[in-house]
Amino acid sequence: MGRKVLILVLMVFVIGCAKKYVLTPEEPVKLEEVKEVKEVKAVKAEEIRKEAKKAESVEEKILPRETKEVAAPVIEKPLFELKDALFDFDRYDIRADARAILDSIASWFDKNRGINILIEGHCDDRGTNEYNLALGEKRAIAARNYLVSKGIAPSRMSTVSYGEEKPACTEQNEDCWQRNRRAHFVVTK
């Protein structure tokens, strides 16, 4: 892509610097002038080709061939999908389905010792802000304590409560509320 941009810039520069001929209706067009304009354009086009080849040879010296081929941005696959541990309404005890999720997180976390995580506690929008912040904190701490019981060092984890402030879903139904009652995991390294 860098080569294309360089060629485009060179073309704009060379074409922009070419001699302009403005003909007015009173002036007759001479055949020699038309030939001269065509010759100038041909020379300029050849100069652009030469500049592009020079730029390409410089790029070849700077970048190895295999690096040049990977010009598009590479989107990395996530290392591991950290699923949310869900909670029941007005509860912060770990459910059976959440244990399976936390067990897989603990296993992955144990294998990737250079990584830390932030555990976010979330609630649905029912209840007061203060109550939901406290409940979100209890959920984050419950998830953290479960991971500690599986052998993960407490120093690798931190917790925060968002209460109802960062919902995963905004509809007003039980399915949506369930998705909002969660412990969410964020890799912090």
MOURWO-V809784 format. One record per run of one state. SS is the DSSP state (hx for helix, st for strand, lp for the rest). FROM is the first residue (numbers start at 1). LEN is the number of residues. If there is no record, write none. Layout:
ss->(SS,SS)
from->(FROM,FROM)
len->(LEN,LEN)
This chain:
ss->(lp,hx,lp,hx,lp,hx,lp,st,lp,hx,lp,st,lp,hx,lp,hx,st,lp,hx,lp,st,lp)
from->(1,2,18,31,63,65,70,85,87,96,112,117,123,129,150,154,157,164,174,181,182,188)
len->(1,16,13,32,2,5,15,2,9,16,5,6,6,21,4,3,7,10,7,1,6,2)
